[in-house]
């Protein structure tokens, strides 16, 4: 069923407070009117219209299990079907409306004071990103309004690592350039110098950020019998060091990688979190320390790389290659990047396998459902297999709530 929400009838409730004056009420009416006039009606698809709890998803998400799990627990599910890639704050306020128990949102949305205030006014206590990252979320604002913030770790490790490995191969062997060459009808016979790239066998690969994804990438590059590419793997994490790889490095007489050793690496793959210590970690100075024919891969966060500096480096070093899944000002690329033949660029698809995206949708829905039902928080958000088993009911818990401690939420003993 498709419905259209008109902002004049579904604007957020601004309840009168004890001691409110007529002046304040008039101000609140003006705020409602302002929100109602800012955009066109929002189209939605509704499941279980008579459900007790109202849960809104700002986007259609892969699979149907997440919808069914919500319906089974008496939720009315409303999915925004607006033909708009990124919803505005005003769009989302219209979706929240007067009564909303929880929202499933996307990392492209600006979840700050305005949206958490609107959700709180509507009686909502839960929001979940359909993503492991939550750089788009002001967690302090959520805490202020008592809204639990969920994310979806533990389900996209291998998928993201696979894309990083794919970009490594594509950049090294110039696959995208060769594909474009063929489609343009330019191939008229084999030539000794045609698209000569780099052999990764026997090369040294540096992994910056040895967390779950970085370690999975290292394992793919080093250990798979059908994928034995790098003979030497150097792993560095400014946050924590994976014990297994620490033992591996020690056994082989290696030390953790620092930028002082960047000149020895044939490839660097980026997998750190984004914070003030990793913002523009890759910049003009760090790029200058790398080999002229090195490969740089980024499947972490766009602002880890100074994209302007990268474009200039690619121009000056045509044998230097890069594979990017994320961008500094997403969805835009810095001027000149799209013209670089030595850059492989894909539109943030590291988690885009069917199993992973359906799993992310399920975890996001269960985060919201868990808070609505008063369930505790799962003890280990990186071990989410019980929630993904389609042959058994999921545990009575929220898989991952990032501000659980701040809100004083109980932890599951399951």
N, C-alpha and C positions, 0 to 999 in steps of 0.2 A: 504494500500500500504506500502510495506517495502522497505526502502532504506538503503544504507550503506554510511556513510560519511567518506571520506578519509581525513586524517589530512592535506595532502599536498594541497588539494583544498579547505578545509574549515577551515584553520587556521585563527586566529583572525587578523583583519586589524590592522596594526600599521601605522597610517597615518603620512605623513611627516609634520613636524611642520614648521612654518615660520622661516626661517633662518637655516634650517637643513643642515648639512654638508654631504658630501659623506660618511664620516666615520660613521656618525650616521645611514645613510641608510643601510650601510653594516652590522652594528650591528643588526638592525631590521630584516634584511634578515636572519641573523644567528639565531635570536630568533625564527622566523617562522620555520626555518628548524629544530631547536631543538624540538619544540613542535610537528612538523609533524612526527618526527621519534620516539616518545616516546611510542606509543602503536598502537594496531591494529585498523582498521576502526570500527566506531560505527554504530550499526544498529538502524534504527528508523522506526516508523509508522507515516504516514502523512495523515492528514485530511484537506480538502479544500486547495489543493496545490496552487491555484491561489489567495489566500487571500492576502490582502494588508499588514497586520501586521504579523510578524513571532513570534510565542510564542513557546518556548521549555519547555517540561516537562521532567525532568531527570528520572522519573519513570512512569510506568503505574499506574493510580490511579482508585479507585473504582467508578463505575457509568459512565454514559455517559452525564449527564446534563452539567457538567463542560465543556465538549468538545463542546456540542451544543451551549452553551452560547457564547463561543469564536467564533465559526464559524458564528453565527448570526451577529456578529459585524465585519465580514470581516477579521478574523484572520486565518492564516495558522497555524495549530497546529501540532507540531512534538513531538512524544513521544518516548523516548529512550526505546528500547526493548532488550538492551544488557543483557545477562544472567550473571549479576554481581550484587551482593547485594549492594555494596558500590562503587560508581563511584569515580575515582581519580580526582584531579584537572585538570590533562591533558585530561581526558575523557570529562569533562564538558567544557573545552575550545574548544575542537573539536565540541561539540554540539552547542556552541554559534556561532562559525564560524565568517564570515565577516559581517553579518547583522542579528541582533536579537533585537526585541523590548522588550522582557521580558522573564523571566525564572521562572518556578515553580520548586522548589527544595525540598530536604528532610533534616531532622535534622541530618542525618549521614554524610552530606557533609560539607567540610571545606570552608565556604564562607568568604574569607578575601580579602586582597589587590589584590592578583593575579586574582581572579575571577571577582571582581567588576571592575578592570581595563579592563579586557577582554570584559566584558559586555558593559562597557561604550564606548570602542573603536568601538564596533559593533553597537552603536547607541541605546543601551538598557537603559531604565530608570526605570525598575521595576523588583524586585525579590520578591517572596513570599515563605516562608517555608510552607509546608503542616504540620503545627504543631503550637501549642500555644507557645511553648518555642522557643527561638532563641539563645541558648548558642553557637551554631555552627556558628553564624554570627558576624562578626566584623562590628558593626553598624557605627563606626567612619570611616572605610574604605568606606562603602556605602555612607555616607554623603560626603566624600571627592570627590567621583565620581558622586554625584548627583543622586544616585539610591535609589528609595523608597523601603523599606523593609516591607513586609507584613507578618502577622501571622494569626492564625485561632482560636482565643478565642471564648467563648460563645457557642460552639457546642459540647464540650466533657465533660462537667461538670458531668452530671448524669452517663454517661458511665464509666468514670474513677472512680467515687465514687462507682459504682456497683462492679467494679473489686476489689477495696480495701475491700469492704464488703465480697466479695466472698473469698478473700485470708484470711480474718479474720476467716471465718467459716472453710475453708480448713485447716488452721494451727491449730485451736483450736481442731477440731475433727479428725485430722490426716488422712484426706481423701486420700491424695496422697499416703501415706505409705500403707494404706489399699488397695487401688487400685492395687498397685504394688504387694502386697502380694497375692491378688486373681489371678492376671495374671500369677504369677509364679507357680500357682498350689499348694500353701502351705496351703490353708485352708482345714482343715479336721474336723471341728466342732467348735461349739461355746465354748468359754472359758471366765471365769469371768474377766480376766485381758487383754483380747485381744484388743489392740489399744484403751485403755482408754485415753480420752482426757479431754479437759476443757469445762465446761458449761459456756457460756457467759452471760446467764440470771443472772441479779443481780450484774454483775461485773462493775468495773470502767474503762472507756475507756478515754485515753487522746488523743486529736487531736492537733498536732503541725502544725500550719499554718491554721488558720481559715478563709481561703479565700472561693471562690465559691465551689471548690471541697471538701475541708475539711468540710465545712458546710453541703453540700449535703450528705457526708458520715455520719456526725453526725445525720442528719435527718433520714437517712435509719436505722441506728443502734438504734435510740431512739424512733422514732415517728410512723413508719409504723405499722399498726394494725397487719399485718401478719409477722412482722419482729421485734417484740419487744424483743431486746436482752439485751441492756445495760440499767440498771436502773439509772446509774449515768454517766453523760457525762461532762467531764472537757475540756474546750477548751482554747488553748493558741495560740496567734499569736504575734510574735515580730514586725509585720508590721502594722496590723490594727485589730480591734476587731469587729466582726459582731454584730450589734446592737441587733438583736433579741436574740442571744445567750447570749449577755452581760446581757440583762434583765432577761433571764432565770436563769443564774448563780446567779445574785444578788437576785432574788426572792427566790432562794433555799439556800442562805447563803454561796455560793461558791465564790472563788477568781480564777482569771486566773491561769492556770497551769504553774509552773516553774519546772526546773529539781530538785529543792529541794523537790518537791512532787512526783517525779517519782517513789519512792519506794512504794507509795500507789496505783499505777495503775496496773491493770491486763493486760491492752493492751495499746499500743501507736501506732497511725497511723500517718505517716508523710506526710504532704501536703504543705511544704514551698517552696518558690522559692529557686533557687541556687544562692548564692553570697558568698562573703568572710565571712559573718557572719554565714552562714549555712553549709559551707564546713566542712565535718567531724563533724557535729553536734552530730551524734551518733558515739562515740569513746570508747575506753577502759574504760575511767572514767565514762561516762554517762551510759554505759551498766552495770557497776558494781553497780549502784544505783537502777537498776530495780529488780523486783522480780525474783527469780530463775525459776518460772514457767510462766513468763510473755510472751506476744506475741508482736512482733514488725512487723509492716506493712510499706512498702515503695512503693508508687506509684508516687513519686514526681520526684526526680533526683537522679541518682546513687551516685554521690560524696557526698551527704548529709550523707551517711554512710561510715565509715571507714571499708571497707570490710574485710581487714586482721584481724582487731580487732574483727569483728563479727564472723568470722570463728573460731577464738580461743575461743570466748565466747560460741559458740554453742557446741564446743568440750567439754568444761569444765562443761556445764550446759545442759545435754541431755533433760531436760523438758522445757527448754526455746525454743520457736518456732518463726520462722520468715517467712513472706510472701513477696517476692520481685518481682516486675515487672521491675525494673530498676537496673543497675549495674554500679559500679564505672568506669570500663574500657570497657564499652559496645563496641562490642558484647561479650566480654570475661568476665568470672568470675574469681575471685581470686582463687588460688590453694586451694583445699580442700572443697570449697563451694558445688560443685556438689555431693560430697560424704556424705553430712550432711542429714541424714534422717529427722532431725527436721527443715529442710528448704523447703519451697514450692517456686519454682522458675519458672517464666513464661517469655517469650521473648518479653517484652515491648508491651503488648497487651491491655493496659488499655483503649485505645480509639477504640479498634477493634470491634465495632458493625457496622453493615452495614449502618445504618442511619447516624452514626457519621462520619465514614470515607468518605462517599459520600458527607456529608455536609462540611467536611474539604477540600475536593477537590474543591467543588464549591466556597468556600470562598477564597481559594488560587488563583483560576483562576480569580475571580472577583477583587481581589486586583491588579493583574497584568493588567487586562483589564481596570480598573478604571484609573490607571495612564497613560496607553496608550491613552485613550480617553480624558484625561484632566478632569476627574470627581473630585469632592471634596472628602474628607475623611469622612466616616460615624461618626456621633457624639458620639456614644456609642458602642464600639466594642464588648461589652458583651451582647448586645441586637441585635442579628443578625437574628431573626426570619423572617423578610421581605425578606432576601436574600435566605432563605431556602424554601420558599413557591413555590412549583412547579406549582401552578395554577395561578401565576401572574408573570409578569416580575420583575426582581430584581430592587431595587432602583439604580439610576444613581450615584453611589458612590463606593469608595473602602471601604470594610468592616472594615479593620484594617491595618493601616500603623504605625509602631512603631516609625519611625523617621519623622513623618509628621511635627512636630514642628520645628525640625532642618532644614528641607528642605523648611519651610515656606509654606506648602501646605494648601489650604483653607479647612474649615470644613463645611460639609453639614448642611443646615438648615432644612432638611426634618425631 
